[in-house]
Amino acid sequence: MSKAHLDPVIPGHLLEIKAEDNPDQEIFIFEKGEHGEDVLTYADLYEKSNRFAAYLKSLGLGKGDTFGLFLRNHPEFVYALLGGTYIGAIAVPIDPRSRGDKLAHFLNDSRAKVAVTTGDFLPLLEEIHPQVPELKQIAVTWRPEIGVAPFGGYPALDEILAKPAPTVVNEIFDVKQPLEIIYTSGTTGTPKGVVIKMNRTGAILIMTRVVWKYKPADVLYSGLSLTHGNAQAVTLFPALALGLQAVISPRFTKSRIWDICRKYGCTTYSLLGGMMAGIYNEPPRDNDGDNPVKMVISAGTPRAIWEDFEKRFHTKILEWYGAVEGGFAYKPIDQGPIGSFGKTLPGVMELKVADENDRELGPQQVGELLVRMIKGKTEVNYLGRPEESAAKTRGGWLRTGDMVHKDEKGWFFFDYRQGTALRRAGDFIQPDLVEKVIGEHPDVSEVCVYGIPAASGAPGESDLVAALTPFKDRTIDPASIFATCFQGLEANAVPSYLQVVADIPKTISEKAMDRLLREAFDPQAANIYRVEDFRK
């Protein structure tokens, strides 16, 4: 049968094409550690995503209706995300770390009518269900590896997907139809829902061919949550469109990542800056450089560890910049200066560094990164927030909120997020350098450096706080940590305080939520150590 009427930019159409041409081709491997793996072919993806579409239709959902995906990286996430595209139902991926009011916010703000979850997360949804009046059904999938028994009284998604159902024909032919609503990380305020259209997958395919440049023999890997745009842009949709095999873990694991890549022969994986620092902080192993990974696609590589990371693990870093609202730049491997996030795609969009009056700044001057599309309208659609959407693209430029500079050759460098600059005694402090020195201490698993208003009262000045967590079999000796700082840092960069915590809270994009650390900071608390008490 001819598929000429189908548009592969729309995932439901793409699956129909692929399932007919290569039904038995294995695309995704969901690895589960000691619990084995789930292998998905194009036929599996088409059949089960189609059954999910039939399930939504049976509940009366259709074009424009929304459903939440509150689960980690499991096959059901992909079936549901893709299944909605057959009928125009819009997926709402929800950070699996969400709890309480934040979880309720995602569901209420998006007006989700159905939520898909796993047995371990069900109690969290039950707790806030009374606060979400439009949520009419929760579908639960049982994952044996999680160790939680099936819950009665709820539709069992695994049974729904296993049961034959009438084929749902593709009803959507408009590439501007919404595919999903991805929420901003909320590092500086209430998360906003960004409406993503079907044609975003077309842009991803262009990036895949021009930037990632995957080869037919490549095996992709990701432990990033599929609720985040990075995992979708670098791994999920490229594998789906190009027929590449992709290995996916339920969550990011810094201690197992190299073993997973060795087991499956993964040649490339994606990271975010905080994740890279976590991997680098792991104790060195004799086989660190013995791995098949040729390219790490990273967003936010800490400049202080960039070259050491490449040398230690015998790999190369392709750095890139992007946000769910828009904007893109990349630094090809071995091109441009270390620490730069690159340049944008010529002929597609333009970037500029601007002051508060939108005047373009010259080399080495720090200002806000603004983005404008060369062809087509520069726009952002924050769900239900037309005024904030218009403000985000005021004057035809997308305002990223990222403070950057460029060098004389046009390479861009990230400096800080608006409102988060760390200045001390007149000097700007480079947090990643402080984090590198502390992170190399053998007891430290993770570290996040942030600022609090300076005790001196100097306007715009910060006292530095280093929040850190120990490895499971270690404890933090503050005297030893401060000794490391005195030896490895300039005096002005030594933290004023250490804040020892069990976990560093993070967004779904693995960015440390220093806002929460700051809120929990109390200089008199037992987990806070002052540098003045440890100076010789």
Secondary structure, DSSP 8 states (H G I E B T S, - for coil): ---TT--TTSHHHHHHHHHHH-TT-EEEEEE-GGG-EEEEEHHHHHHHHHHHHHHHHHTT--TT-EEEEESSS-HHHHHHHHHHHHHT-EEEE--TT--HHHHHHHHHHHT-SEEEEETTTHHHHHHHGGG-TT--EEEEE--GGGT----TTS-BHHHHHHS-----------TTSEEEEEE---SSSS--EEEEETTHHHHHHHHIIIII---TT-EEEE-S-TTSHHHIIIIIHHHHHHT-EEEE-SS--TTTHHHHHHHHT--EEEEEHHHHHHHHHS---TTTT-S---EEEEES--TTTHHHHHHHHT-EEEEEEE-TTS-EEEE-TT-S-TTEEEB--TTTEEEEEE-TT--B--TT--EEEEEEESSS-----BTT-HHHHHHHTGGG-EEEEEEEEE-TTS-EEEEEETT---EETTEE--HHHHHHHHHTSTTEEEEEEEEEE-TT--TT-EEEEEEEEE-TT----HHHHHHHHHHHS-GGGS-SEEEE-S---B-TT--B-HHHHHHH--TTSTTEEEGGGT--
